[in-house]
Amino acid sequence: MIPEQLQQLVIEWIKANKRTSNHAEIAAETELLGTGILDSFGFLDLIMHIESKTGLQINLADADPSQFAVVRGLCNLALSQGQPCPQA
């Protein structure tokens, strides 16, 4: 999956699962938490969605919050450091 595809997947998930105005622009540079689009639980739901769609396990423990604060950064982080999810 390329970054643009993952960004679109994230944007579509936010529009489908979060209460945003139909006129609210959600783009690659949209801040996720600071704008109130996502709360901490919504952010975790989004991480689980990304993991289920990409098969990558995302570890944010060592990541700088500025890396995942916006849609583009979260997607780039997921694709660059994500490890294959262990098989259940």
N, C-alpha and C positions, 0 to 999 in steps of 0.2 A: 504494500500500500504506500502510495506517495503522500507527502505532507498535505497537499491540497485536498486529496480525497478524505483524509482523516479530519481535516478542518471542516469540510462540508458535513461529514458524519456527526461531528460534535455540534455544529450549528443546528443541524436538523433535530438532534436529540434535545437540545435546549429549547427550541421552539415548540417541540411536541410535549415536553415534560415540565416546563417551567412557565409560570405566569408572566408572560412578557406581552407588551402591547403589540398588536399586529403591525404597528408602525415602527416599533423599536428595531433599529438596525443592529444586527449581530453579525460581526465580521471577524476576520483573523486577528485584529488588534483590540477586540472587545475584552475588557477586564471582567473576569468571572466573579470574583468574590467582592471586590471593592465597590462594584456597582450595585450589589444586592441581587444580581441575576441568580446567583447560587448562594446558598448558605452552606455550612460545613457538611450537612447530610446530603444535600444536592450534589456537592462536589464529589463526595465519595460515590454516590450513585453514578455520576458521570465517569469516574475512574473505572468502576466495575463494567460499565457499558463499553468503554474503550477496550478494556482487557478482553471482554467476551467477543468483540468484533474483530480484534486484531490477533488474538491468541498470545498477546504479550503481557507479562506481569510488570506493572509499573511500581517502582520503589521510590517514594518521594522523600525518604529519610535523609538522604544526603544532598537533595536538590535545593537550590536557592529558590525561595518563593517567587522571586522575580522571573524565574524560568517558567513557572507554571501559572502565573497570574493572568495571562491572556491566552486566548484560544490558540494562537500560533505557537506560543512558547510551550504550552502543554502538549500539543501535537508533536512538536519537534523533540521534546524530552521523551515522550513515549516511544517514538520511533528510534531515537538514538541510544537510549539506555534500557529499553524494555527487553526483558528476557522471556523466552518461551514459557508459557504457563505450564506448571506441572500437570500431567494427566491425572484425572481423578479416577 
